[in-house]
Amino acid sequence: MAMVASYEVSEERGISKVNAKLGMMHRKIVNWDSDPSMIWDRDPSEASEFLQAVNKVQQFREQLKTSNVNKDLFCFADNTLQMAMARLEEEFVHLLIEHSQPLEPEQMSFHSSEDEFSQDLSSCSFEVDADQGKTWHESSCGSENVVVDLIHPNAVYDLRSIAEAMLLSNYDGECCLAYISIRKDALDECLSVVCFEKLGIEEVLHMDWAALNFMIRRWNRALKLFIRVYLTGEKRLCYLIFGEFSESLRNFCFFEISKISVMQFLYVAEAIIIGPRKPEKLFRILDMYESLLDLLPDIESLFPERSGSFILKECNELLLRLGECVGETFSEFKLAIRDNTSTTSFAGGGVHPLTRYVMNYIKTLAAYSGTLNILLDDQDRKNLYSLEEDGDSSSLISCNLLSVTSILESNLTKRSMLYRDSALQSFFIMNNVCYMVQKVKGSDLQAILGDVWIRAHNRMFRQHALNYERATWSPVLAFLKDEGIHSHGSSCPSKNLLKERFKSFNHALEEVYRIQTAWSIPNIELRDDLRISVSLKVLQAYRTFMGRYASYLDGVRHRENYIKYCPEDLEIFLLDLFEGTSKVMHPHKR
C-alpha cells in the first residue's frame, strides 16, 4: 500500500509539473496569437521560440494522450495545440503569398517568341511564294528547360519548418489544404503569364481562323512552358517543403494543384478537334500532336503515381484523337483540291493560285514527314504509278504527297480545257508543272517525292513547251515556206503570192504578239529559255525567207506594207513576249 501511495504521489507531482509548463506555453502562444503582426516577419528568434513552444505542447499532448489521468489537462493541451496550429496555418499562408515569385513574361521568353512566329497560316499565305521552311514547325526555345524558384529560397526553410510542425501534430490535412489553395492561385497567375485562355467548346467553335490560329500557337507554346517550366518548378517546390516527411503527401499536393489546369489544356485541344476539318488547320493540329507527344515523358515524370494515371490516360487518348484529326484533315485537303473547279479560264495562262497553294502547303508538310509517316494510312499506295527505288518513295508520306500532286495535275488538266486556244492549254500546263518542279527541287520535298518524279515532270513541262511552240508558231512560220511560192511553169516567185505571204506573216505575227505579250511566265529562267527557242526558230525562218525573196519586191509600190520588219526588229519584239501586259507591234522608223 505504501508503494502504491508513493507512485500516486509521484504521478501527481509529474502532472503538476506538466500543468505548470503547459500553462506557461499556453500563455506564450496566446500572447503571440493576440499580436496581429506576423511572427515570421519579426526577429527570427521569435519564430524559433514559437516553434519550440509548439513542439513542447505537442509533446505534452502526446504524453497526456497515453495517460488515463486528468482528461481535462489533455483537453487543455489539445486546445492549446489547435490555437497554435491555427496560427501556424496563418503564418504558412502568409509566407506562401509574401514570398511567392510569379513568373515574368521576360523570364519565360514568351512574348518575344510570339512575335517571331506570328505569321498566319491562312489559305492566302500559301498562295504567296516565300521561303517558309520550318517557320511554323520549329518554335522551340531554351526557356522551356529553365529551373525557376516559385518561392524565394530564403523562405523555403521557414515553410518547411512550419509544415514539419503541423505534420508532426497530425495537422497535415489543414497544412495541405492551405498549401494547395495558395499554389492554385499562383498557378492561375502563371496561366495568364503564358497567355493561356480558359475557353469553352462553343467559344472555340465560333472563332474565326485568324483568332483560332493564334490561339493554337499560344496553346502549343503555353503547354510546353507550363509543363517544363512551371509544373517542374511546382513539383520541385513540393519536394522542398514536404519531401522529407511524406512522399504521398507531396504527390497529393502537387496533383491537386495541377490537375485542373492540365485538364483545361486538354479540354481546349478537344474543342479544336471537334471543329470542322479545314485544310489550313492541319499544321496547327500537327504542332499540337508533336508538342503533346514530345511532352509525354515530362508528364509521366511529373505524375508517376497511381493518382496521376488518369492524366496520362487523357493525354494518350487526346494524342489518338489528334492523330485521327490529322488523317481526316489531310483527306479533306485532297478533296478540296479535287473539288476546286471553275467555269472560267485563268487569265494569262500563268501559275494558278491553286498550284501555288498546294505546292507551298505540301512543302510545309514535308517538315512533318516523320509524324505524318506515323499518322497517315496507306490507302494511297494503291493505284499509284510504279516508281523505282528512289528517295523515300515507299514511305506513307511519299505515297500521300504523290497522290496530292496527281490530284493537282488532274485539276490543272481540266482547267486547261477551259482555254479555246490549244497553245494556251499547253502554255498553262507548262507554267504550272514547271512551278511544281521548282518547288520540289532543293527542298525537303525532293527526298520525299524523289528524283524520278522530278525527271518525269521536267520532261512533262518541256513537252508542253514544245507543244506550245508547235501550236503557236507552226501556223505563223508556214507563211515563210517555199511551197507554193512559184507560179506554175515559172522559175521566179509570184510577186502577188510574195506580197500575200509577207502580209499574212505580218498579220499573224502581230496577232501573236498582241495576245502573247499578255500571257505570263513567272519563272524567269523558263521565260528566257522559251523566248530564245522561239526567237531562234522565227528569226532563222524569217532571215532565210527574206534572203531569198525580199529582193523580188524591190520597186514594188508600198513595199514597206509587206516587208514591215527587219530581223533585228523581230528580235526586239520577241523579247516582249510573256510579260503579262498586252502590247501592239509598231514598225521601227529607220
Protein Blocks (a to p, Z undefined) as FASTA:
>chain_A
ZZmmmmmmmmmmmmmmmmmmmmmmmmmmmmmmmpmbdfklmcfklmmmmmmmmmmmmmmm
mmmmmpcghjllmmmmmmmmmmmmmmmmmmmmmmmmmmpccddfklnommmmmmmmmccc
bfklmmpccdfkjmmmmccdfklmcccdfbdfklmmmmmmmmmmmmmnopmmmmmmmmmm
mmmmmmmmmmmmnopacddfklmmmpcfklmmmmmmmmmmmmmmmmmmmmmmmmmmmmmm
mmmmomklmmmmmmmmmmmmmmmmmmmmmmmmmmccdfklmmmmmmmmmmmmmmmmmmmm
mmmbfklmmmmmmmmmmmmmmmmmmmmmmmmmmmmmmmmccfbdcehiiacfklmmmmmm
mmmmmmmmmmmmmmpccklmgopacdddehjllbmklmmmmmmmmmmmmmmmmmmmmpmb
lklmmmmmmmmmmmmmmmmnopaklmmnopmlmmmmmmmmmmmmmmmmmmmmmmmmmmmc
fghpacghiabdcfklmmmmmmmmmmmmmmmmmmmmmpccfblmlmmmmmmmmmmmmmmm
mmmmmmmmmmmmgoiahklmmmmbcfklmmmmmmmgonlpacddddddZZ
